[in-house]
Amino acid sequence: MRPNISSRLTVIIVVIAAVLTLVQFTSAQAQDPLITKVIRISGLRGQLQNMPTAFLMTIPADLFLDNRSRSDFNTRMKDEISPENLIEIFEETLSENIDNDKLNQVIKFYESNLGRKVGRIQNDALSTYSIRVVREGRKFATAIDDDRTRILERLIDSLRIYQTNLMYRKLIVRLIGSTGWSEQPKSEDTREAKLESVENSLGRDSDSLRQMALTCFANTYKSLNDSELVSLTEFYETQAGIWFQDRVSRAFEKVIIKIIGALDQGLRNLRPKDNRN
């Protein structure tokens, strides 16, 4: 996989993992209004609305003949992976094996003063500006003091960011390993060996991942004071918070599969049209 693509995708996945609190599929039936509500007030709806653009940012310009070709591709993809489509997948997943008691506890948190503040923060977490800050800057991580760093690291640990990030990254490696995003190996054995090599390198990249996660959290939650960060972490450590993280993680996994699958097919269709080998 191209290194620059891996780096761009890692940023997006870290950002997704930072707000975890908060494939084929059948058409959703009428959704539980509580599910619709929690997606809205937690800021997850805003993230899902920004995800198509965030992933399209990871595709190198040299895969297209010109700017018009890329613009046409982006337009087609945004129709295929529209926010409404992704929200539908998300709602379906959250509705599976629903625990109404825990869901009500999550809603109660997001209706609190701190929860409303967190919801607004998370709503913009996948905006183009936020992703650019994490990709290009380290100032939020380097400027914080030791106490703030320890609080952020506890927050990162409570969300199991490293484990979740590695799972998402390996999933993406597998999904795009044989597509237009990577150099094409000559045989299946060579492709498998290459994928395993990339996966192993992800597991060894703990230091840079830690720095990126800290940068992401420092930026995302910069408007919260230390006391608010501690309270947020304590909520994530409750049974309701852990349950919600797990449900959201599974929902994001299905959304990622949908997005990568659509981009894969779109790039495959693009090659013959642009006479690419």
Backbone as CSV, one residue per row, in Angstrom:
resi,resn,N_x,N_y,N_z,CA_x,CA_y,CA_z,C_x,C_y,C_z
1,MET,0.847,-1.189,0.000,0.000,0.000,0.000,0.881,1.237,0.000
2,ARG,0.477,2.255,-0.707,1.276,3.457,-0.753,1.384,4.073,0.639
3,PRO,2.578,4.463,1.087,2.750,5.011,2.430,1.884,6.222,2.692
4,ASN,1.752,7.133,1.703,0.967,8.342,1.956,-0.501,8.024,2.172
5,ILE,-0.998,6.996,1.495,-2.383,6.584,1.695,-2.557,6.013,3.092
6,SER,-1.621,5.157,3.499,-1.692,4.570,4.832,-1.718,5.645,5.895
7,SER,-0.879,6.679,5.729,-0.829,7.764,6.696,-2.148,8.528,6.747
8,ARG,-2.716,8.825,5.577,-3.985,9.565,5.534,-5.108,8.766,6.163
9,LEU,-5.158,7.473,5.843,-6.196,6.622,6.419,-6.032,6.502,7.926
10,THR,-4.787,6.412,8.389,-4.537,6.308,9.819,-5.097,7.506,10.556
11,VAL,-4.918,8.699,9.989,-5.450,9.904,10.621,-6.958,9.802,10.778
12,ILE,-7.636,9.406,9.706,-9.092,9.301,9.759,-9.529,8.288,10.801
13,ILE,-8.846,7.123,10.831,-9.215,6.082,11.781,-8.953,6.516,13.206
14,VAL,-7.839,7.226,13.448,-7.567,7.741,14.792,-8.662,8.712,15.211
15,VAL,-9.074,9.576,14.297,-10.139,10.535,14.622,-11.433,9.801,14.938
16,ILE,-11.769,8.795,14.141,-12.968,7.996,14.415,-12.863,7.353,15.792
17,ALA,-11.705,6.762,16.065,-11.512,6.095,17.358,-11.589,7.087,18.505
18,ALA,-11.161,8.308,18.254,-11.173,9.324,19.305,-12.574,9.698,19.738
19,VAL,-13.555,9.430,18.915,-14.926,9.808,19.238,-15.828,8.583,19.257
20,LEU,-15.260,7.441,19.648,-16.061,6.222,19.689,-17.139,6.266,20.746
21,THR,-16.986,7.175,21.736,-18.012,7.278,22.745,-19.279,7.792,22.133
22,LEU,-19.105,8.363,21.864,-20.334,8.802,21.407,-21.354,7.717,21.698
23,VAL,-20.031,-4.008,2.570,-20.945,-4.965,3.234,-22.326,-4.822,2.605
24,GLN,-22.980,-5.572,2.783,-24.335,-5.537,2.263,-25.282,-5.390,3.446
25,PHE,-26.387,-4.782,3.170,-27.337,-4.601,4.237,-28.727,-4.459,3.633
26,THR,-29.731,-4.748,4.444,-31.108,-4.631,3.985,-31.654,-3.273,4.380
27,SER,-32.688,-2.848,3.709,-33.285,-1.550,4.024,-33.792,-1.531,5.454
28,ALA,-33.512,-0.463,6.131,-33.914,-0.365,7.529,-35.407,-0.154,7.658
29,GLN,-35.937,-0.758,8.680,-37.333,-0.508,9.013,-37.373,0.719,9.919
30,ALA,-38.541,1.052,10.395,-38.669,2.219,11.258,-37.733,2.085,12.454
31,GLN,-36.894,3.090,12.675,-35.886,3.005,13.717,-36.448,3.498,15.044
32,ASP,-35.869,2.959,16.117,-36.182,3.410,17.449,-35.821,4.893,17.534
33,PRO,-36.750,5.742,17.945,-36.439,7.174,18.025,-35.267,7.471,18.958
34,LEU,-35.028,6.586,19.936,-33.897,6.785,20.829,-32.571,6.610,20.091
35,ILE,-32.544,5.678,19.121,-31.340,5.475,18.319,-31.062,6.716,17.481
36,THR,-32.093,7.210,16.826,-31.951,8.421,16.021,-31.484,9.583,16.890
37,LYS,-32.030,9.660,18.096,-31.692,10.756,18.997,-30.236,10.679,19.442
38,VAL,-29.775,9.490,19.845,-28.411,9.377,20.375,-27.379,9.630,19.278
39,ILE,-27.689,9.242,18.043,-26.772,9.526,16.934,-26.655,11.032,16.723
40,ARG,-27.762,11.733,16.911,-27.749,13.189,16.705,-27.053,13.906,17.849
41,ILE,-27.439,13.642,19.083,-26.928,14.441,20.199,-25.491,14.092,20.574
42,SER,-25.012,12.907,20.188,-23.630,12.524,20.494,-22.637,13.078,19.482
43,GLY,-23.139,13.632,18.378,-22.259,14.141,17.336,-21.918,13.115,16.276
44,LEU,-22.424,11.897,16.417,-22.126,10.852,15.437,-22.708,11.178,14.065
45,ARG,-23.843,11.845,14.046,-24.454,12.194,12.768,-23.533,13.104,11.957
46,GLY,-22.928,14.085,12.619,-22.012,14.977,11.940,-20.806,14.239,11.386
47,GLN,-20.301,13.264,12.141,-19.166,12.476,11.672,-19.538,11.672,10.427
48,LEU,-20.691,11.051,10.449,-21.130,10.257,9.304,-21.337,11.132,8.076
49,GLN,-21.787,12.341,8.275,-21.967,13.261,7.156,-20.635,13.668,6.541
50,ASN,-19.575,13.698,7.363,-18.257,14.105,6.876,-17.407,12.948,6.370
51,MET,-17.806,11.704,6.672,-16.953,10.562,6.332,-16.690,10.381,4.842
52,PRO,-17.691,10.522,3.953,-17.385,10.362,2.526,-16.272,11.287,2.051
53,THR,-16.358,12.561,2.412,-15.321,13.515,2.013,-13.978,13.161,2.639
54,ALA,-14.002,12.734,3.908,-12.753,12.390,4.596,-12.035,11.246,3.896
55,PHE,-12.764,10.221,3.490,-12.130,9.091,2.818,-11.704,9.454,1.396
56,LEU,-12.476,10.260,0.711,-12.090,10.674,-0.641,-10.794,11.481,-0.628
57,MET,-10.515,12.140,0.490,-9.268,12.895,0.624,-8.043,11.995,0.593
58,THR,-8.210,10.707,0.884,-7.064,9.803,0.967,-6.622,9.283,-0.395
59,ILE,-7.424,9.470,-1.433,-7.095,8.923,-2.752,-6.139,9.864,-3.474
60,PRO,-4.968,9.384,-3.887,-3.974,10.249,-4.534,-4.480,10.820,-5.852
61,ALA,-4.077,12.033,-6.128,-4.499,12.702,-7.364,-3.980,12.008,-8.609
62,ASP,-2.839,11.298,-8.495,-2.254,10.697,-9.691,-2.999,9.463,-10.183
63,LEU,-4.064,9.087,-9.504,-4.907,8.009,-10.003,-5.910,8.521,-11.039
64,PHE,-5.957,9.835,-11.226,-6.922,10.435,-12.149,-6.202,11.147,-13.281
65,LEU,-6.888,11.240,-14.413,-6.298,11.916,-15.573,-6.113,13.402,-15.325
66,ASP,-7.113,14.022,-14.670,-7.056,15.454,-14.422,-8.041,15.789,-13.302
67,ASN,-8.132,17.076,-12.977,-9.018,17.510,-11.888,-10.484,17.223,-12.196
68,ARG,-10.863,17.336,-13.459,-12.257,17.074,-13.815,-12.589,15.601,-13.595
69,SER,-11.660,14.719,-13.970,-11.866,13.288,-13.766,-12.050,12.981,-12.289
70,ARG,-11.234,13.601,-11.452,-11.357,13.372,-10.016,-12.671,13.940,-9.483
71,SER,-13.047,15.113,-9.964,-14.291,15.732,-9.517,-15.495,14.863,-9.877
72,ASP,-15.493,14.317,-11.087,-16.587,13.433,-11.514,-16.640,12.179,-10.649
73,PHE,-15.461,11.635,-10.354,-15.384,10.439,-9.506,-15.938,10.741,-8.118
74,ASN,-15.535,11.853,-7.531,-16.006,12.221,-6.194,-17.522,12.399,-6.172
75,THR,-18.056,12.981,-7.219,-19.508,13.177,-7.286,-20.234,11.838,-7.307
76,ARG,-19.738,10.911,-8.131,-20.361,9.582,-8.198,-20.267,8.859,-6.860
77,MET,-19.120,8.976,-6.210,-18.925,8.283,-4.939,-19.798,8.866,-3.835
78,LYS,-19.980,10.176,-3.856,-20.811,10.787,-2.821,-22.274,10.384,-2.965
79,ASP,-22.685,10.036,-4.177,-24.028,9.489,-4.367,-24.094,8.057,-3.852
80,GLU,-23.025,7.295,-4.081,-22.978,5.887,-3.679,-22.858,5.729,-2.170
81,ILE,-22.073,6.601,-1.556,-21.861,6.523,-0.102,-22.360,7.821,0.541
82,SER,-23.600,8.120,0.296,-24.201,9.344,0.816,-24.316,9.273,2.339
83,PRO,-24.330,10.409,3.016,-24.513,10.411,4.466,-25.773,9.664,4.894
84,GLU,-26.855,9.812,4.120,-28.099,9.117,4.467,-27.905,7.602,4.444
85,ASN,-27.149,7.130,3.457,-26.852,5.707,3.335,-26.065,5.228,4.543
86,LEU,-25.035,5.973,4.925,-24.192,5.591,6.053,-24.949,5.658,7.375
87,ILE,-25.785,6.660,7.526,-26.581,6.779,8.754,-27.536,5.596,8.881
88,GLU,-28.092,5.148,7.745,-28.988,3.998,7.760,-28.261,2.750,8.254
89,ILE,-27.051,2.525,7.741,-26.250,1.391,8.194,-25.980,1.512,9.690
90,PHE,-25.627,2.712,10.117,-25.293,2.955,11.518,-26.486,2.672,12.425
91,GLU,-27.638,3.168,12.027,-28.845,2.956,12.834,-29.185,1.479,12.945
92,GLU,-29.057,0.755,11.845,-29.356,-0.673,11.867,-28.455,-1.412,12.844
93,THR,-27.176,-1.070,12.817,-26.213,-1.762,13.671,-26.464,-1.446,15.145
94,LEU,-26.702,-0.180,15.453,-26.972,0.186,16.839,-28.259,-0.460,17.347
95,SER,-29.176,-0.746,16.439,-30.465,-1.325,16.842,-30.369,-2.818,17.150
96,GLU,-29.258,-3.443,16.752,-29.100,-4.881,17.002,-28.821,-5.117,18.490
97,ASN,-29.581,-6.033,19.084,-29.393,-6.386,20.497,-29.345,-5.145,21.388
98,ILE,-30.303,-4.275,21.179,-30.317,-3.010,21.906,-30.576,-3.230,23.394
99,ASP,-29.889,-2.468,24.210,-30.085,-2.467,25.660,-30.649,-1.090,26.012
100,ASN,-31.966,-1.015,26.173,-32.612,0.280,26.368,-32.176,0.973,27.648
101,ASP,-31.873,0.192,28.683,-31.443,0.796,29.938,-30.111,1.520,29.751
102,LYS,-29.162,0.845,29.117,-27.857,1.473,28.877,-27.992,2.621,27.879
103,LEU,-28.837,2.447,26.869,-29.034,3.510,25.887,-29.581,4.762,26.553
104,ASN,-30.505,4.606,27.468,-31.056,5.756,28.188,-30.004,6.436,29.055
105,GLN,-29.098,5.648,29.617,-28.005,6.234,30.400,-27.077,7.053,29.503
106,VAL,-26.813,6.552,28.293,-25.981,7.291,27.345,-26.664,8.602,26.962
107,ILE,-27.958,8.525,26.677,-28.706,9.734,26.313,-28.709,10.730,27.474
108,LYS,-28.860,10.221,28.687,-28.842,11.104,29.856,-27.520,11.848,29.947
109,PHE,-26.411,11.153,29.668,-25.109,11.826,29.691,-25.055,12.922,28.631
110,TYR,-25.460,12.605,27.401,-25.351,13.577,26.319,-26.351,14.718,26.455
111,GLU,-27.332,14.573,27.329,-28.253,15.672,27.600,-27.775,16.546,28.752
112,SER,-26.695,16.126,29.425,-26.123,16.944,30.491,-25.339,18.104,29.879
113,ASN,-24.938,19.055,30.718,-24.165,20.194,30.218,-22.876,19.742,29.546
114,LEU,-22.155,18.833,30.206,-20.913,18.325,29.627,-21.201,17.518,28.365
115,GLY,-22.226,16.686,28.403,-22.560,15.864,27.249,-22.906,16.681,26.022
116,ARG,-23.656,17.775,26.218,-24.000,18.638,25.081,-22.745,19.271,24.497
117,LYS,-21.819,19.626,25.357,-20.566,20.217,24.897,-19.751,19.194,24.105
118,VAL,-19.686,17.972,24.630,-18.960,16.890,23.949,-19.617,16.579,22.606
119,GLY,-20.943,16.561,22.569,-21.660,16.283,21.335,-21.321,17.287,20.244
120,ARG,-21.233,18.557,20.618,-20.884,19.591,19.636,-19.453,19.397,19.132
121,ILE,-18.560,19.039,20.043,-17.164,18.799,19.656,-17.077,17.634,18.686
122,GLN,-17.749,16.543,19.018,-17.659,15.335,18.215,-18.353,15.478,16.872
123,ASN,-19.321,16.368,16.804,-20.035,16.579,15.549,-19.088,17.044,14.431
124,ASP,-18.040,17.793,14.813,-17.110,18.355,13.819,-15.788,17.594,13.758
125,ALA,-15.718,16.428,14.415,-14.436,15.737,14.551,-13.852,15.267,13.227
126,LEU,-14.676,14.992,12.225,-14.186,14.519,10.931,-14.272,15.597,9.857
127,SER,-14.338,16.849,10.281,-14.348,17.933,9.299,-12.984,18.010,8.617
128,THR,-12.956,18.615,7.445,-11.695,18.755,6.706,-10.655,19.490,7.543
129,TYR,-11.076,20.505,8.264,-10.136,21.278,9.085,-9.536,20.419,10.193
130,SER,-10.374,19.666,10.895,-9.896,18.843,12.010,-8.899,17.800,11.533
131,ILE,-9.189,17.163,10.397,-8.279,16.142,9.862,-6.956,16.773,9.463
132,ARG,-7.006,17.964,8.864,-5.776,18.633,8.449,-4.910,18.976,9.655
133,VAL,-5.536,19.399,10.745,-4.776,19.741,11.951,-4.015,18.522,12.463
134,VAL,-4.674,17.369,12.502,-4.023,16.160,12.996,-2.921,15.720,12.045
135,ARG,-3.149,15.836,10.747,-2.157,15.408,9.753,-0.920,16.283,9.744
136,GLU,-1.119,17.597,9.935,-0.024,18.531,9.695,0.565,19.147,10.958
137,GLY,-0.115,19.002,12.058,0.363,19.699,13.247,0.562,18.808,14.448
138,ARG,1.474,19.226,15.332,1.713,18.520,16.578,1.649,19.490,17.761
139,LYS,1.232,20.722,17.482,1.330,21.755,18.514,0.432,21.470,19.705
140,PHE,-0.730,20.857,19.476,-1.635,20.610,20.590,-1.064,19.571,21.534
141,ALA,-0.311,18.608,20.996,0.279,17.576,21.843,1.524,18.077,22.554
142,THR,2.339,18.872,21.885,3.599,19.313,22.465,3.413,20.441,23.472
143,ALA,2.297,21.150,23.390,2.105,22.313,24.255,1.440,21.968,25.587
144,ILE,0.909,20.766,25.733,0.179,20.435,26.953,1.127,19.998,28.055
145,ASP,0.716,20.238,29.299,1.577,19.879,30.420,1.405,18.406,30.785
146,ASP,2.184,17.954,31.755,2.206,16.536,32.108,0.867,16.062,32.672
147,ASP,0.219,16.902,33.487,-1.072,16.514,34.060,-2.114,16.307,32.962
148,ARG,-2.158,17.229,32.023,-3.108,17.119,30.905,-2.805,15.876,30.074
149,THR,-1.527,15.619,29.847,-1.130,14.435,29.077,-1.606,13.162,29.751
150,ARG,-1.447,13.074,31.055,-1.878,11.872,31.786,-3.389,11.676,31.688
151,ILE,-4.146,12.773,31.765,-5.602,12.673,31.644,-5.987,12.187,30.249
152,LEU,-5.343,12.754,29.232,-5.635,12.350,27.853,-5.260,10.883,27.623
153,GLU,-4.147,10.457,28.193,-3.733,9.067,28.019,-4.700,8.115,28.712
154,ARG,-5.247,8.536,29.854,-6.260,7.710,30.512,-7.508,7.617,29.640
155,LEU,-7.886,8.741,29.027,-9.030,8.758,28.122,-8.786,7.828,26.934
156,ILE,-7.598,7.892,26.368,-7.238,7.032,25.235,-7.312,5.565,25.645
157,ASP,-6.790,5.248,26.825,-6.810,3.862,27.300,-8.234,3.379,27.548
158,SER,-9.078,4.250,28.098,-10.454,3.845,28.407,-11.238,3.507,27.149
159,LEU,-10.848,4.108,26.033,-11.524,3.862,24.762,-10.859,2.753,23.945
160,ARG,-9.783,2.174,24.476,-9.049,1.107,23.786,-8.685,1.554,22.356
161,ILE,-8.169,2.765,22.275,-7.900,3.380,20.978,-6.900,2.574,20.160
162,TYR,-5.821,2.114,20.801,-4.788,1.427,20.040,-5.311,0.127,19.443
163,GLN,-6.069,-0.632,20.236,-6.614,-1.900,19.741,-7.625,-1.653,18.618
164,THR,-8.499,-0.680,18.831,-9.519,-0.384,17.827,-8.886,0.146,16.554
165,ASN,-7.916,1.028,16.709,-7.255,1.598,15.544,-6.570,0.512,14.717
166,LEU,-5.887,-0.403,15.403,-5.193,-1.471,14.693,-6.184,-2.355,13.955
167,MET,-7.332,-2.630,14.587,-8.356,-3.452,13.937,-8.863,-2.772,12.666
168,TYR,-9.167,-1.479,12.753,-9.667,-0.752,11.586,-8.616,-0.691,10.482
169,ARG,-7.372,-0.435,10.861,-6.321,-0.311,9.862,-6.095,-1.635,9.139
170,LYS,-6.101,-2.738,9.875,-5.933,-4.050,9.242,-7.124,-4.359,8.339
171,LEU,-8.313,-3.961,8.774,-9.497,-4.156,7.945,-9.333,-3.409,6.620
172,ILE,-8.879,-2.164,6.686,-8.710,-1.367,5.482,-7.621,-1.954,4.596
173,VAL,-6.528,-2.423,5.202,-5.459,-3.045,4.420,-6.015,-4.216,3.618
174,ARG,-6.823,-5.044,4.261,-7.397,-6.205,3.583,-8.368,-5.785,2.484
175,LEU,-9.136,-4.746,2.744,-10.143,-4.317,1.782,-9.539,-3.694,0.537
176,ILE,-8.437,-2.957,0.693,-7.892,-2.240,-0.456,-6.587,-2.837,-0.949
177,GLY,-6.185,-3.966,-0.389,-4.899,-4.554,-0.742,-4.760,-4.930,-2.197
178,SER,-5.854,-5.198,-2.890,-5.748,-5.613,-4.298,-6.480,-4.647,-5.227
179,THR,-6.621,-3.404,-4.796,-7.356,-2.431,-5.596,-6.419,-1.407,-6.221
180,GLY,-6.998,-0.415,-6.843,-6.228,0.649,-7.471,-5.473,1.519,-6.494
181,TRP,-5.650,1.315,-5.182,-4.928,2.114,-4.206,-3.517,1.582,-3.985
182,SER,-3.187,0.435,-4.546,-1.893,-0.178,-4.272,-1.278,-0.715,-5.550
183,GLU,0.017,-1.002,-5.482,0.678,-1.638,-6.611,0.167,-3.069,-6.729
184,GLN,-0.092,-3.526,-7.944,-0.666,-4.838,-8.150,0.399,-5.933,-8.136
185,PRO,0.358,-6.886,-7.181,1.312,-7.990,-7.175,1.014,-8.956,-8.317
186,LYS,2.016,-9.713,-8.711,1.871,-10.600,-9.853,1.144,-11.895,-9.512
187,SER,1.094,-12.266,-8.264,0.434,-13.511,-7.890,-0.288,-13.345,-6.571
188,GLU,-1.210,-14.285,-6.306,-1.967,-14.257,-5.054,-1.042,-14.426,-3.855
189,ASP,-0.041,-15.314,-3.992,0.901,-15.534,-2.892,1.680,-14.260,-2.581
190,THR,2.101,-13.559,-3.638,2.831,-12.306,-3.448,1.947,-11.259,-2.788
191,ARG,0.694,-11.190,-3.229,-0.245,-10.233,-2.625,-0.441,-10.516,-1.146
192,GLU,-0.618,-11.803,-0.802,-0.840,-12.170,0.601,0.378,-11.833,1.450
193,ALA,1.563,-12.104,0.911,2.789,-11.785,1.644,2.918,-10.282,1.870
194,LYS,2.537,-9.510,0.857,2.606,-8.057,0.974,1.630,-7.540,2.026
195,LEU,0.424,-8.088,2.022,-0.573,-7.679,3.007,-0.116,-8.013,4.420
196,GLU,0.448,-9.198,4.603,0.933,-9.589,5.923,2.061,-8.666,6.384
197,SER,2.923,-8.279,5.448,4.020,-7.378,5.787,3.493,-6.025,6.250
198,VAL,2.483,-5.506,5.537,1.896,-4.224,5.927,1.219,-4.339,7.288
199,GLU,0.478,-5.417,7.508,-0.203,-5.617,8.790,0.800,-5.682,9.938
200,ASN,1.891,-6.390,9.733,2.913,-6.494,10.775,3.539,-5.141,11.075
201,SER,3.748,-4.340,10.033,4.330,-3.017,10.233,3.391,-2.117,11.036
202,LEU,2.083,-2.300,10.846,1.116,-1.516,11.619,1.240,-1.826,13.098
203,GLY,1.416,-3.103,13.415,1.542,-3.503,14.809,2.793,-2.968,15.473
204,ARG,3.851,-2.722,14.676,5.108,-2.216,15.231,5.139,-0.701,15.311
205,ASP,4.126,-0.060,14.787,4.126,1.396,14.681,3.487,2.059,15.894
206,SER,3.735,1.518,17.078,3.021,1.972,18.269,3.406,3.385,18.697
207,ASP,4.684,3.743,18.557,5.122,5.067,19.007,4.472,6.187,18.200
208,SER,4.490,6.060,16.869,3.892,7.104,16.044,2.383,7.130,16.211
209,LEU,1.777,5.957,16.421,0.338,5.902,16.646,-0.024,6.570,17.958
210,ARG,0.779,6.354,18.982,0.539,7.002,20.265,0.612,8.514,20.126
211,GLN,1.632,9.000,19.411,1.781,10.442,19.224,0.611,11.008,18.438
212,MET,0.182,10.292,17.402,-0.925,10.775,16.591,-2.222,10.790,17.394
213,ALA,-2.434,9.744,18.191,-3.638,9.681,19.018,-3.653,10.821,20.028
214,LEU,-2.505,11.079,20.653,-2.421,12.160,21.632,-2.677,13.505,20.970
215,THR,-2.120,13.697,19.777,-2.360,14.934,19.030,-3.842,15.095,18.706
216,CYS,-4.445,13.994,18.256,-5.855,14.024,17.892,-6.729,14.363,19.094
217,PHE,-6.481,13.709,20.223,-7.290,13.953,21.416,-7.053,15.353,21.958
218,ALA,-5.796,15.805,21.949,-5.485,17.149,22.439,-6.222,18.196,21.622
219,ASN,-6.290,17.977,20.306,-6.988,18.923,19.443,-8.501,18.807,19.592
220,THR,-9.010,17.567,19.531,-10.461,17.362,19.563,-11.088,17.918,20.833
221,TYR,-10.427,17.684,21.966,-11.016,18.053,23.256,-10.320,19.251,23.895
222,LYS,-9.718,20.108,23.084,-8.969,21.243,23.626,-9.851,22.226,24.379
223,SER,-11.154,22.255,24.083,-12.040,23.212,24.755,-12.552,22.701,26.100
224,LEU,-12.240,21.451,26.437,-12.636,20.907,27.745,-11.521,21.147,28.750
225,ASN,-11.891,21.552,29.970,-10.870,21.687,30.996,-10.541,20.313,31.589
226,ASP,-9.550,20.259,32.474,-9.100,18.978,33.011,-10.213,18.247,33.758
227,SER,-11.000,18.983,34.520,-12.085,18.375,35.278,-13.125,17.752,34.348
228,GLU,-13.433,18.454,33.265,-14.400,17.930,32.298,-13.855,16.683,31.595
229,LEU,-12.568,16.685,31.296,-11.957,15.510,30.668,-12.027,14.299,31.588
230,VAL,-11.786,14.514,32.871,-11.862,13.416,33.844,-13.295,12.889,33.915
231,SER,-14.263,13.788,33.958,-15.668,13.365,34.017,-16.066,12.597,32.760
232,LEU,-15.575,13.051,31.616,-15.854,12.360,30.360,-15.265,10.957,30.385
233,THR,-14.034,10.848,30.845,-13.383,9.539,30.932,-14.141,8.614,31.883
234,GLU,-14.569,9.151,33.008,-15.304,8.336,33.979,-16.603,7.810,33.389
235,PHE,-17.257,8.620,32.551,-18.462,8.123,31.891,-18.122,6.988,30.933
236,TYR,-17.035,7.126,30.169,-16.640,6.083,29.224,-16.305,4.773,29.934
237,GLU,-15.941,4.879,31.210,-15.555,3.691,31.970,-16.737,3.011,32.642
238,THR,-17.926,3.612,32.564,-19.118,2.977,33.112,-19.574,1.844,32.193
239,GLN,-20.452,0.991,32.680,-20.974,-0.105,31.857,-21.706,0.433,30.633
240,ALA,-22.475,1.508,30.825,-23.199,2.098,29.692,-22.227,2.671,28.666
241,GLY,-21.177,3.338,29.148,-20.193,3.913,28.242,-19.445,2.847,27.462
242,ILE,-19.050,1.775,28.133,-18.344,0.676,27.471,-19.251,0.007,26.447
243,TRP,-20.507,-0.212,26.812,-21.471,-0.830,25.894,-21.642,0.030,24.646
244,PHE,-21.774,1.340,24.842,-21.983,2.221,23.696,-20.749,2.256,22.793
245,GLN,-19.564,2.284,23.392,-18.339,2.237,22.591,-18.322,0.998,21.700
246,ASP,-18.690,-0.140,22.271,-18.684,-1.387,21.506,-19.671,-1.334,20.350
247,ARG,-20.870,-0.814,20.595,-21.878,-0.737,19.534,-21.441,0.227,18.433
248,VAL,-20.897,1.364,18.829,-20.457,2.358,17.856,-19.290,1.819,17.034
249,SER,-18.377,1.103,17.698,-17.241,0.517,16.984,-17.708,-0.447,15.905
250,ARG,-18.673,-1.291,16.225,-19.205,-2.240,15.243,-19.907,-1.513,14.103
251,ALA,-20.613,-0.450,14.438,-21.314,0.302,13.398,-20.317,0.971,12.460
252,PHE,-19.251,1.560,13.021,-18.231,2.174,12.184,-17.555,1.136,11.296
253,GLU,-17.366,-0.067,11.811,-16.745,-1.122,11.005,-17.578,-1.398,9.756
254,LYS,-18.886,-1.476,9.900,-19.750,-1.724,8.744,-19.757,-0.537,7.786
255,VAL,-19.711,0.667,8.342,-19.668,1.858,7.493,-18.369,1.889,6.691
256,ILE,-17.254,1.550,7.338,-15.967,1.526,6.646,-15.980,0.502,5.522
257,ILE,-16.545,-0.667,5.781,-16.640,-1.704,4.745,-17.438,-1.180,3.558
258,LYS,-18.532,-0.499,3.824,-19.355,0.061,2.758,-18.569,1.092,1.952
259,ILE,-17.873,1.995,2.641,-17.148,3.056,1.957,-16.012,2.495,1.111
260,ILE,-15.184,1.645,1.713,-14.035,1.101,0.986,-14.496,0.247,-0.189
261,GLY,-15.578,-0.517,0.004,-16.103,-1.323,-1.092,-16.542,-0.470,-2.264
262,ALA,-17.202,0.644,-1.979,-17.665,1.536,-3.044,-16.493,2.204,-3.751
263,LEU,-15.492,2.651,-2.977,-14.324,3.282,-3.580,-13.536,2.286,-4.424
264,ASP,-13.422,1.065,-3.927,-12.728,0.006,-4.670,-13.377,-0.196,-6.037
265,GLN,-14.696,-0.385,-6.031,-15.397,-0.611,-7.288,-15.308,0.607,-8.196
266,GLY,-15.403,1.776,-7.609,-15.306,2.992,-8.407,-13.959,3.133,-9.086
267,LEU,-12.890,2.798,-8.373,-11.551,2.880,-8.951,-11.341,1.813,-10.023
268,ARG,-11.922,0.644,-9.810,-11.824,-0.414,-10.828,-12.543,0.025,-12.114
269,ASN,-13.695,0.649,-11.966,-14.436,1.127,-13.138,-13.717,2.269,-13.826
270,LEU,-12.965,3.035,-13.044,-12.269,4.192,-13.587,-11.128,3.789,-14.499
271,ARG,-10.458,2.700,-14.192,-9.264,2.299,-14.940,-9.511,2.080,-16.436
272,PRO,-10.494,1.259,-16.806,-10.710,1.077,-18.258,-11.072,2.382,-18.950
273,LYS,-11.883,3.195,-18.286,-12.319,4.457,-18.878,-11.145,5.376,-19.155
274,ASP,-10.161,5.365,-18.227,-8.998,6.244,-18.364,-7.823,5.545,-19.000
275,ASN,-8.076,4.284,-19.479,-7.035,3.508,-20.154,-5.822,3.289,-19.257
276,ARG,-6.112,2.978,-17.996,-5.010,2.733,-17.058,-4.802,1.234,-16.932
277,ASN,-3.534,0.809,-16.707,-3.207,-0.602,-16.554,-3.312,-0.995,-15.102
